[in-house]
């Protein structure tokens, strides 16, 4: 079965670019995600981390 798939893939012209594009998309996504995480403001992270423990916080929900 693998031989049939391999043969079909070899006969398609220009298919060798797809693994390269997939790797580049994967790489740049995670580099961008890492940059976003490490550049996030520390005071905002502290504020968000204390939200579950804050008893004075009132959550208002709308009924639909």
Long-range contacts (C-beta under 8 A, 24 or more apart in sequence): none
